[in-house]
Amino acid sequence: MMLPLRSTLAAECLHHLSVRSSLATSRNRTLARALSTTHHRRSSLNALASKALDEDKDSTAGELARPEHAVISTFDLFSIGVGPSSSHTVGPMRAGKIFINDLQELNLLEKVKTVKITLYGSLAATGKGHHTPQAVLLGLEGAHPPRLIQPNADVQLSGYGAHLGSDPETIDTGTIPSRYASIVNDKTLFLGGKHMITYDMDRDMLWRWDQVLKTHPNGIRFSCFDENGDLLATNEYFSVGGGFVVNDKTKVDENLFYKGVDKSSVHGARLHQSHSLAEPGEERTMDEPNDVHPPYPFTSGDSLLGLTRKHNLTIAQIVYDNERFFGLSDEDIHNKLTRIWRVMDDCIRSGVATTETTLPGRLRLRRRAPMLYRRLMRGFYPGVIGPQLPAIGNGSRANGAIEGPESDTQENSDEPKPMHTHRFMRPARVVGSLDHAILPEPPRKTMIPAVDFLSCYAIAVNEVNASGGRIVTSPTNGAAGVIPAVLKYIVEFVSDDPEKSVKTFLLTASAIGMLFKRGSTISAAEGGCQAEVGVACSMASAGFAACMGASPETVLQAAEIGIEHNLGLTCDPIDGLVQVPCIERNSLGAVKAVTAAQLSMADDGVYSVTLDEAIEAMRLTAADMSVKYKETSLSGLAVSASAPFLTECVIDIDLPPDDGSDTLDCACLLITALTRILFDLLAFRSPIF
């Protein structure tokens, strides 16, 4: 394991995470104390870090190189986590867990007295709205800190060391707000769930929204010190989208470990998964030669299409056989795909059945999924579901249907229901003059059930995500509603073999996601919303076409149409929350995905742009896009839209905040204009590759 160091001994200890205090020189001590004092001294530490990395590059220049391929595991692309953001919530939580586990491996955890956390770039700019502080601290703390133990509980504290750090896949989402509040109020943090230190949010978490690290806009640095102020260990991690966390020196290794799996027990093939930070076609130096590869490696849409023709396989079959190379049996693949779909389906069910009326955050956004689903179930569309028909069943059915929420009025199910109920209807209010050459149109309701169900499902998922619930990154949290919505529609209304459709859809969609991850990006901080909703739309389009029995060529064309009409989509969330415009954008992305698939199947091979060309166009668009539209909330809707919290912040700015947490928000609002000018003067562009 090679992790980059931030000390003068880095070049000598590149195979370790930390620098032991027994080896620390007086210069180490000066640098360690400087990290928590002035910006000038932190810059000196960065300079030393850069020098150490340059020395390491020189030492590996002559090592064997190999070209990348796009193949990664489907179950790394579709991972289970928590909302509201894969890059700002899931990734930082996993980074914290990685850091704590490495400290434990090197027997440094018990020596830690202080931890400093620095958030850079987009993580700092929109981190609070994306729950980044909560994610980082709970990743460091562990799943079972003593504060969660009842006084009479028969639990041994020493048992927590087996699985240090909270994992996004298993953490109890209902405890996150209370645990975070306890850390902030009590100023204590249980590292790994067992080692208590003092942690002051105002002092120990630094927000460097004005600085972007070299590797990626979503950077985070952990530094820990002993009781004498000596630097024990430091490391930087980059949340590159979709929950993936990488390290500058060990991209492949960390790409595996981002999910918190045990590197010593995982199949060796997964240690060689590639990563999207490299330029397409660029060769990468490796510490060891790559003498093994998946049975069907592909680097582009054209090469994937060539494999399907050469071996007479579908795209889903290609991906399935590659999964077996990663050490998974047929039963493992079946169980993992089923679990992913179950979490997606549970997320939809939770979103439409919730009794909560508003989403968390200062926007006070009203939840719409329950109301939309209730209207669908009550027969607003008589051609689809009439009053005499039962609502969609529960999730235990073979097709994974969901149970409709209870109606506001109690009805006796034993009594026969008439085909049509007659009740007094108020005349519709017509807007417009009736004494005019152009008479106004009377109000009416349309009957487009596919659009309505797709929208309802997508909104349900993203409202759960916005509230910090359990979610599947598909491929990111901000775009997590598109793929589940389209797949749910297939399972409910199209497929006659739901189990096969789920497998075909997810495996096909993952292949498209792999191409985007390698050839462009799936991070909004790198490419705007085209990298999230745009990619999800493309993946869902391909999955839908595959479930319709389309040829691999048509499937890739569906994916191309899906991304082509999302090029240039910006990420400018209001108040840094994954709510506006994110939730509605997922709804439109789901509808657009089905439309793209339908167009591709109707075109019958008539097209002028290939998927590879569209992916390259997206990469170029992302490189040219201003950083203001890359998940920083510095322009677009985040600035032009009026929101109620703006007035509140101005009113309270001269008053001391109750908990100190609003100070940063007010300051950021006041200096947004200055920040934009600064970026323009520096001709700032975020390094995306």
C-alpha positions in Angstrom: 0.0 0.0 0.0 1.4 3.3 -1.1 0.0 6.5 0.4 1.4 10.0 -0.3 2.9 11.6 2.7 3.0 15.3 3.7 6.3 15.4 5.6 10.0 15.6 4.9 10.3 11.9 5.4 7.7 11.2 2.6 10.2 10.1 0.0 11.7 7.6 2.4 8.5 6.1 3.6 6.2 5.9 0.6 5.0 2.5 1.5 3.6 3.7 4.8 0.8 6.1 5.7 2.5 7.8 8.6 5.6 9.3 10.0 6.3 8.0 13.5 6.9 10.5 16.2 10.1 8.7 17.2 11.6 9.6 13.8 10.2 13.2 13.7 12.8 15.9 13.5 12.4 19.5 14.7 11.4 20.4 11.2 8.5 18.0 11.3 7.4 19.5 14.5 7.5 23.0 13.0 5.5 21.9 10.0 2.9 20.0 12.1 2.2 23.0 14.3 2.1 25.2 11.2 -0.7 23.2 9.7 -3.1 24.4 12.3 -2.0 28.1 12.5 -1.3 30.1 9.4 -2.0 29.8 5.7 1.6 30.7 5.0 2.9 27.7 6.8 0.3 25.4 5.3 1.7 26.5 1.9 5.2 25.5 3.0 3.8 22.0 3.9 2.2 21.8 0.4 5.5 22.7 -1.2 7.3 19.9 0.7 4.5 17.5 -0.3 4.9 18.4 -4.0 8.7 17.8 -3.7 8.1 14.4 -2.2 5.7 13.4 -5.0 8.1 14.6 -7.7 10.9 12.5 -6.2 8.6 9.5 -6.3 7.6 10.1 -9.9 11.3 10.1 -10.8 11.9 6.8 -9.1 9.1 5.1 -11.0 9.6 6.6 -14.4 11.2 3.6 -15.9 8.7 1.0 -14.6 6.4 -1.0 -16.8 3.4 0.8 -18.3 0.1 -0.6 -19.6 -2.9 0.9 -21.3 -6.1 1.3 -19.4 -9.4 -0.4 -20.2 -12.8 0.7 -19.1 -13.8 -2.5 -17.2 -14.6 -2.1 -13.5 -17.0 -4.1 -11.4 -20.7 -3.3 -11.8 -20.9 -3.4 -8.0 -18.4 -0.6 -7.7 -20.4 1.6 -10.1 -23.7 0.8 -8.4 -23.0 1.1 -4.7 -25.3 1.4 -1.8 -24.8 4.6 0.3 -26.6 7.5 1.9 -27.8 10.8 0.6 -27.7 13.5 -0.4 -24.5 13.3 -2.5 -22.2 10.5 -3.7 -19.2 12.9 -4.1 -19.8 15.1 -1.1 -21.4 12.6 1.4 -20.6 9.0 0.5 -17.0 9.7 -0.7 -15.9 11.7 2.3 -17.4 9.2 4.7 -15.4 6.4 3.0 -12.3 8.5 3.0 -12.6 9.0 6.8 -13.0 5.2 7.2 -10.0 4.5 5.1 -7.8 6.9 7.1 -8.9 5.5 10.4 -8.4 1.9 9.3 -4.9 2.7 8.1 -4.0 4.4 11.4 -5.2 1.2 13.2 -3.0 -1.0 10.9 0.1 1.1 11.8 -0.8 1.2 15.6 -1.1 4.9 15.6 -4.7 5.3 16.5 -4.2 5.4 20.3 -1.5 8.0 19.9 -3.7 10.6 18.2 -4.6 13.6 20.2 -5.9 16.0 17.5 -7.3 15.7 14.0 -7.3 18.5 11.4 -9.6 18.2 8.4 -9.3 20.5 5.4 -11.9 20.5 2.7 -10.9 21.9 -0.7 -12.7 23.3 -3.8 -16.3 22.1 -4.3 -16.3 20.1 -1.1 -15.8 23.3 0.8 -18.1 25.5 -1.5 -21.2 23.3 -1.2 -20.1 20.9 1.5 -22.5 22.0 4.2 -25.6 21.7 2.0 -24.4 18.2 1.0 -23.7 17.1 4.6 -20.0 16.7 4.1 -19.1 17.6 7.7 -21.5 14.9 9.0 -20.1 12.3 6.6 -16.4 13.0 7.3 -16.8 12.9 11.1 -19.0 9.8 11.2 -16.6 8.1 8.8 -13.8 8.8 11.4 -15.9 7.9 14.4 -17.2 4.4 13.5 -20.6 2.7 13.6 -20.8 2.1 17.3 -19.3 5.0 19.3 -19.9 4.8 23.1 -22.4 7.7 22.9 -24.8 5.2 21.2 -24.5 2.5 23.9 -27.2 2.3 26.6 -25.8 2.3 30.1 -26.9 -1.3 30.8 -26.0 -2.6 27.3 -23.8 -5.7 27.4 -21.3 -4.5 24.8 -17.5 -4.5 25.1 -15.8 -1.4 23.8 -12.9 -3.4 22.6 -15.0 -5.2 20.0 -15.4 -2.1 17.9 -11.9 -2.4 16.5 -12.9 -5.1 14.1 -14.7 -2.7 11.8 -13.5 0.9 12.3 -15.3 3.8 10.7 -18.9 4.2 9.7 -19.7 2.7 6.3 -22.3 4.4 4.0 -23.8 1.0 3.1 -24.6 -0.1 6.6 -24.8 3.1 8.7 -28.2 3.7 10.4 -29.3 6.8 8.5 -31.7 7.7 11.3 -28.9 8.3 13.8 -26.8 10.6 11.6 -28.4 14.0 12.7 -28.2 13.2 16.4 -24.7 11.8 16.3 -23.4 14.9 14.4 -25.1 17.2 16.9 -23.5 15.3 19.7 -20.1 15.7 18.2 -20.5 19.4 17.6 -22.1 20.2 21.0 -19.9 17.9 23.2 -16.7 18.7 21.2 -15.7 15.0 21.4 -15.0 12.5 18.6 -14.5 8.7 19.1 -12.0 7.7 16.5 -12.8 4.2 15.2 -15.5 4.1 17.8 -13.1 3.6 20.7 -10.5 6.4 21.0 -11.9 9.6 22.3 -10.3 12.9 21.3 -11.4 16.6 21.6 -12.7 17.9 18.4 -13.8 21.5 17.8 -15.6 22.1 14.5 -14.6 25.8 14.4 -10.9 25.1 15.0 -10.3 21.7 13.5 -12.3 21.8 10.2 -10.9 24.2 7.6 -12.9 25.3 4.5 -10.7 26.1 1.6 -13.3 26.8 -1.0 -10.8 29.1 -2.7 -8.2 26.4 -3.3 -8.4 23.4 -5.5 -5.8 20.6 -5.2 -4.1 19.3 -8.3 -5.8 15.9 -8.8 -9.5 16.8 -8.4 -11.8 19.6 -7.3 -13.2 17.4 -4.5 -10.2 17.2 -2.2 -9.9 16.4 1.5 -6.8 16.3 3.7 -6.6 14.5 7.1 -3.8 15.3 9.5 -3.4 13.9 13.0 -1.1 14.9 15.8 0.1 13.5 19.1 0.0 15.2 22.5 3.2 17.1 21.7 1.9 18.5 18.5 4.0 16.3 16.3 2.6 15.2 13.0 1.7 11.5 13.2 0.1 11.0 9.8 -1.5 12.9 7.0 -3.1 12.0 3.7 -5.2 13.5 0.9 -8.2 11.8 -0.7 -10.2 12.8 -3.7 -13.9 12.1 -4.1 -14.2 11.7 -7.9 -17.9 11.0 -8.2 -20.2 8.0 -7.7 -18.8 7.3 -4.3 -15.4 6.6 -5.7 -12.5 7.7 -3.5 -8.9 7.7 -4.8 -5.5 8.7 -3.6 -3.0 10.6 -5.7 -0.4 7.8 -5.6 -2.5 4.7 -5.3 -5.5 5.4 -7.6 -6.1 1.7 -8.4 -5.7 0.5 -4.8 -7.9 3.2 -3.3 -10.4 2.7 -6.1 -11.0 -0.7 -4.7 -10.9 0.3 -1.0 -13.3 3.2 -1.4 -16.1 0.8 -0.4 -14.3 -0.2 2.8 -13.8 -3.8 1.7 -10.9 -5.8 3.2 -8.0 -5.5 0.7 -6.4 -8.7 2.0 -9.5 -10.8 1.3 -10.8 -9.4 -1.9 -10.1 -11.1 -5.3 -6.8 -9.9 -6.7 -8.3 -9.0 -10.1 -10.2 -6.0 -8.6 -6.9 -4.4 -7.5 -6.3 -3.6 -11.1 -9.5 -1.6 -11.8 -8.9 1.6 -13.7 -9.8 5.1 -12.9 -11.1 8.1 -14.8 -8.5 10.7 -13.8 -6.2 9.6 -16.6 -6.5 11.1 -20.1 -8.3 8.6 -22.4 -5.7 6.5 -24.1 -3.0 7.5 -21.7 -0.8 4.8 -20.4 -0.3 4.5 -16.7 2.7 3.3 -14.8 2.1 0.4 -12.4 4.1 -1.0 -9.6 3.7 -4.4 -11.1 3.0 -5.8 -14.6 -0.6 -6.6 -15.5 -0.5 -10.2 -16.6 -4.2 -10.7 -16.1 -7.2 -9.0 -17.5 -11.0 -9.6 -17.8 -12.1 -12.0 -20.6 -13.7 -9.1 -22.5 -11.8 -5.9 -21.9 -13.1 -2.8 -23.8 -11.9 0.7 -24.0 -14.7 2.4 -26.0 -18.1 1.9 -27.4 -16.7 0.6 -30.7 -14.5 -2.0 -29.0 -17.5 -3.1 -26.9 -19.6 -3.4 -30.0 -16.8 -5.4 -31.7 -16.8 -7.9 -28.8 -20.5 -8.4 -29.0 -20.2 -9.2 -32.7 -17.1 -11.4 -32.4 -18.4 -13.5 -29.6 -22.2 -13.3 -30.4 -23.0 -11.9 -26.9 -25.2 -9.1 -25.7 -23.7 -6.2 -23.7 -25.2 -7.6 -20.5 -23.6 -11.0 -21.2 -20.2 -9.3 -21.8 -20.4 -7.5 -18.4 -21.7 -10.7 -16.6 -18.7 -12.7 -17.8 -16.3 -9.9 -16.7 -17.9 -10.0 -13.2 -17.0 -13.7 -12.9 -13.4 -12.7 -13.6 -13.6 -10.5 -10.4 -14.1 -13.7 -8.4 -17.9 -13.7 -8.2 -19.9 -16.8 -8.7 -23.2 -16.9 -10.5 -25.0 -16.9 -7.2 -23.0 -13.9 -6.0 -23.8 -11.9 -9.1 -27.5 -12.8 -8.8 -27.6 -11.8 -5.1 -25.8 -8.6 -5.6 -28.0 -7.4 -8.5 -31.1 -8.4 -6.6 -29.9 -6.4 -3.5 -29.2 -3.3 -5.7 -32.7 -3.5 -7.2 -34.3 -4.1 -3.8 -32.7 -1.0 -2.3 -33.8 1.0 -5.4 -37.3 -0.3 -5.1 -37.4 0.3 -1.3 -36.3 3.8 -1.9 -39.2 4.5 -4.3 -41.6 2.9 -1.8 -40.3 5.0 1.0 -40.5 8.2 -1.1 -44.1 7.8 -2.1 -45.3 6.5 1.3 -43.6 9.0 3.7 -45.7 11.2 6.0 -43.1 14.0 6.1 -44.2 17.1 4.2 -41.0 19.1 3.7 -37.4 18.3 2.9 -34.6 19.3 5.3 -32.7 22.5 4.6 -33.5 26.2 4.4 -35.4 26.0 1.2 -38.2 24.2 3.0 -39.1 22.4 -0.2 -42.4 20.6 -0.2 -42.3 16.8 -0.9 -44.3 16.0 -4.0 -43.9 12.2 -4.5 -46.6 11.1 -2.1 -49.1 13.5 -3.6 -48.2 12.5 -7.2 -48.4 8.8 -6.4 -51.7 9.2 -4.5 -53.2 10.9 -7.5 -52.1 8.1 -9.8 -53.6 5.5 -7.4 -56.9 7.3 -6.9 -57.9 7.2 -10.6 -57.0 10.6 -11.8 -56.2 8.6 -15.0 -59.2 6.3 -15.5 -57.7 4.6 -18.5 -55.0 3.2 -16.4 -56.3 2.6 -12.9 -60.0 3.0 -12.1 -61.7 3.2 -8.7 -62.7 -0.5 -9.0 -59.1 -1.7 -9.3 -56.8 -2.4 -6.4 -53.7 -0.3 -5.9 -50.3 -1.7 -6.8 -49.2 -4.4 -4.4 -46.4 -4.5 -2.0 -42.7 -5.2 -2.6 -43.0 -8.9 -1.8 -44.6 -9.6 -5.2 -42.4 -11.1 -7.9 -42.5 -7.9 -10.0 -41.3 -5.7 -7.1 -44.4 -3.5 -7.1 -45.0 -1.0 -4.4 -47.8 -0.4 -2.1 -49.9 2.6 -2.5 -50.2 5.1 0.4 -53.4 5.1 2.4 -56.1 7.5 1.2 -57.2 10.4 3.4 -60.7 8.9 3.8 -61.4 5.5 5.3 -63.4 3.1 3.2 -64.9 -0.3 3.9 -63.2 -2.7 1.7 -66.0 -5.2 2.1 -68.5 -3.0 0.4 -68.8 -3.2 -3.4 -67.4 -0.2 -5.2 -69.4 1.3 -8.1 -67.7 1.6 -11.5 -68.1 5.4 -11.4 -68.8 7.6 -8.4 -70.9 10.7 -8.9 -70.1 13.8 -6.8 -70.7 17.5 -7.2 -68.0 19.0 -9.3 -67.4 22.7 -9.2 -67.2 24.4 -12.6 -63.6 24.9 -13.8 -62.2 28.4 -13.5 -61.3 29.6 -17.0 -58.5 32.2 -17.1 -58.8 34.8 -19.8 -61.4 36.9 -21.4 -64.5 35.2 -22.9 -65.2 38.2 -25.0 -62.2 37.9 -27.3 -61.5 36.6 -30.8 -59.2 34.0 -29.2 -61.2 32.2 -26.6 -59.3 30.7 -23.6 -58.8 26.9 -23.4 -60.7 25.2 -20.6 -58.6 23.3 -18.0 -58.2 19.6 -18.6 -56.0 16.7 -17.5 -53.8 14.8 -19.9 -53.4 11.0 -19.9 -49.7 10.3 -20.4 -49.3 7.5 -17.8 -45.7 6.6 -18.7 -44.5 10.1 -18.1 -46.5 10.4 -14.9 -45.1 7.2 -13.4 -41.6 7.9 -14.5 -41.7 11.3 -12.9 -43.3 10.1 -9.7 -40.7 7.3 -9.3 -37.7 9.6 -10.0 -38.9 12.4 -7.7 -39.6 9.8 -4.9 -36.0 8.6 -5.1 -34.4 12.0 -5.1 -36.6 13.2 -2.2 -35.3 10.3 -0.2 -31.8 11.2 -1.2 -32.3 14.9 -0.3 -33.4 13.8 3.2 -30.2 11.7 3.7 -31.9 8.3 3.3 -30.5 5.0 2.0 -29.7 5.3 -1.7 -28.0 3.5 -4.6 -25.4 5.6 -6.4 -26.5 5.1 -10.0 -24.0 6.4 -11.0 -24.2 9.2 -8.5 -26.6 10.3 -5.7 -27.5 13.5 -7.5 -28.8 11.5 -10.4 -30.0 8.5 -8.4 -33.6 8.8 -9.5 -33.2 8.3 -13.3 -32.2 4.6 -13.4 -34.5 3.3 -10.7 -37.4 5.1 -12.3 -36.9 3.7 -15.7 -36.2 0.2 -14.3 -39.3 0.4 -12.1 -41.4 1.3 -15.1 -40.1 -1.7 -17.0 -40.7 -4.1 -14.1 -44.2 -2.8 -13.5 -45.6 -2.2 -17.0 -43.4 -3.8 -19.7 -41.5 -6.9 -18.7 -43.0 -10.4 -18.6 -39.8 -11.7 -16.7 -38.9 -9.0 -14.2 -35.9 -10.9 -12.8 -34.2 -11.2 -16.2 -35.1 -7.6 -17.0 -33.4 -6.3 -13.8 -30.2 -8.2 -14.6 -30.2 -7.1 -18.3 -30.9 -3.5 -17.4 -28.3 -3.1 -14.6 -25.5 -4.9 -16.4 -26.1 -3.0 -19.7 -26.4 0.3 -17.9 -23.2 -0.4 -16.0 -21.2 -1.0 -19.2 -22.3 2.5 -20.4 -21.3 4.0 -17.1 -17.8 2.4 -17.3 -17.3 4.1 -20.7 -18.2 7.5 -19.3 -16.1 7.0 -16.2 -13.0 6.2 -18.3 -13.6 8.5 -21.3 -15.0 11.5 -19.4 -16.2 11.9 -15.9 -19.2 11.1 -13.6 -18.4 13.9 -11.2 -20.4 17.2 -11.3 -17.4 18.9 -9.8 -15.5 18.0 -13.0 -18.2 18.2 -15.6 -21.4 19.8 -14.3 -24.7 18.1 -14.2 -24.1 16.5 -17.7 -21.7 14.2 -15.8 -24.5 13.1 -13.4 -28.0 13.3 -14.8 -26.7 13.3 -18.4 -24.7 10.1 -17.8 -27.6 8.5 -15.8 -30.0 9.3 -18.7 -27.6 7.7 -21.2 -27.2 4.6 -19.0 -31.0 4.3 -18.5 -31.6 4.7 -22.2 -29.2 1.8 -23.0 -30.8 -0.4 -20.3 -34.3 0.3 -21.6 -33.4 -0.5 -25.2 -31.6 -3.7 -24.0 -34.8 -4.8 -22.2 -36.7 -4.2 -25.4 -34.5 -6.7 -27.2 -32.6 -4.1 -29.2 -29.3 -5.0 -30.9 -26.1 -3.9 -29.2 -25.6 -1.3 -31.9 -29.1 0.1 -31.2 -28.4 0.0 -27.4 -25.3 2.2 -27.9 -27.2 4.5 -30.1 -29.8 4.9 -27.4 -27.0 5.8 -24.9 -25.6 8.4 -27.4 -29.0 10.1 -27.8 -29.4 10.1 -24.0 -26.1 12.0 -23.5 -26.2 14.1 -26.7 -29.2 16.1 -25.5 -27.7 16.7 -22.0 -24.4 18.2 -23.2 -23.6 21.4 -21.4 -26.0 20.8 -18.5 -24.7 22.8 -15.5 -24.6 22.0 -11.8 -25.8 25.1 -9.9 -27.8 23.9 -6.9 -29.6 26.6 -4.9 -28.0 26.9 -1.4 -25.7 23.9 -2.2 -28.6 21.5 -1.6 -29.4 18.5 -3.8 -33.0 19.7 -4.3 -33.4 22.6 -6.8 -33.1 21.9 -9.7 -31.8 18.4 -9.0 -35.1 16.6 -8.1 -37.1 17.8 -11.1 -34.1 17.3 -13.4 -34.1 13.6 -12.5 -37.7 13.4 -13.5 -37.0 14.9 -16.9 -33.9 12.7 -17.2 -36.0 9.5 -16.8 -38.6 10.6 -19.4 -35.8 11.6 -21.7 -34.1 8.2 -21.3 -37.2 6.4 -22.5 -37.6 8.8 -25.4 -34.0 8.3 -26.4 -34.4 4.5 -26.4 -37.6 4.7 -28.4 -35.9 7.0 -31.0 -33.0 4.7 -31.3 -35.2 1.7 -31.9 -37.2 3.6 -34.5 -34.1 4.9 -36.4 -33.1 1.3 -37.2 -29.3 2.1 -37.6 -29.7 5.6 -39.0 -27.5 7.9 -37.0 -24.7 10.4 -37.5 -23.0 10.6 -34.1 -21.5 7.6 -32.2 -21.4 7.1 -28.5 -17.6 7.5 -28.4 -17.9 10.9 -30.2 -20.6 12.0 -27.7 -18.4 11.0 -24.7 -15.5 12.9 -26.2 -17.8 15.9 -26.7 -18.8 15.7 -23.1 -15.2 15.6 -22.0 -14.4 18.7 -24.0 -17.5 20.5 -22.8 -16.5 19.7 -19.2 -13.0 21.0 -19.7 -14.3 24.3 -21.2 -17.1 24.8 -18.6 -16.5 27.5 -16.0 -15.9 26.3 -12.5 -18.9 28.4 -11.5 -21.2 25.7 -13.0 -19.4 22.7 -11.4 -21.2 22.1 -8.1 -19.9 25.3 -6.5 -23.3 27.3 -6.4 -21.4 30.4 -7.6 -23.6 31.2 -10.5 -26.7 30.2 -12.5 -29.8 29.3 -10.5 -27.8 29.4 -7.2 -27.4 33.1 -7.7 -30.4 34.3 -9.8 -33.2 32.4 -7.9 -34.8 34.1 -5.0 -34.9 32.0 -1.8 -36.4 32.7 1.6 -33.2 32.0 3.5 -31.4 34.9 1.8 -33.5 37.5 3.7 -33.1 35.6 7.0 -29.3 35.5 6.6 -29.1 39.2 6.0 -31.3 40.0 9.0 -29.2 37.7 11.3 -25.8 38.6 10.0 -25.1 41.2 12.7 -26.2 38.9 15.5 -24.0 36.1 16.9 -25.3 32.8 15.6 -26.6 30.3 18.1 -24.2 27.5 17.3 -21.7 29.1 14.9 -22.8 27.1 12.0 -24.6 29.9 10.1 -21.5 32.2 10.1 -20.0 30.4 7.2 -23.2 30.5 5.2 -23.6 34.3 5.6 -20.0 34.9 4.8 -20.2 32.8 1.7 -23.2 34.7 0.5 -21.6 38.0 1.0 -18.3 37.1 -0.8 -19.9 35.2 -3.7 -19.5 38.2 -6.0 -15.9 38.7 -5.0 -15.2 35.0 -5.6 -16.6 35.1 -9.1 -14.4 38.1 -9.9 -11.4 36.3 -8.6 -12.1 33.3 -10.7 -12.5 35.4 -13.8 -9.3 37.3 -13.2 -7.3 34.2 -12.7 -9.0 32.5 -15.8 -9.5 29.7 -13.4 -10.4 26.2 -14.8 -10.6 23.2 -12.6 -8.2 20.4 -13.6 -10.4 17.6 -14.6 -7.9 15.1 -16.1 
